[in-house]
Amino acid sequence: MMKTIIKATNLELTLRLKRAIDEKIGVLDKLMSYITTPITAYVEVALETRHHQKGEIYYAEANIKILGEIIRVEARADNIFKAISAVRDELQALLKKYKKKQIAKREKAARALKEKSVLG
């Protein structure tokens, strides 16, 4: 089960926004079902105050701690919900890559152990 901690900067954390973050980031939990240790997702949403850009620019960032590693993603968009969706999409790709990497490490260790037992 993934725990989500949300921080809002220059932006009110409404119930609608909180639900959107929980729905979009919480979906990623199924990609990490093979991990039994607690996982924490730190999500920050903000309204950037860059005076040189026209209009409002929203920022979303997510950091997920998994087994001592941190996976970090950030996105900017003209709509906070678009920024959150972009973060979710990029996190999904990175988590799939992370899972493949973990499986490859496990298979490599198993091959090495098998070769050692055959040779030894």
Summary of the structure (lengths in Angstrom):
residues: 120
radius of gyration: 18.6
end to end distance: 41.5
largest distance: 68.9
contacts: 324
relative contact order: 0.16
helix: 48%
strand: 31%
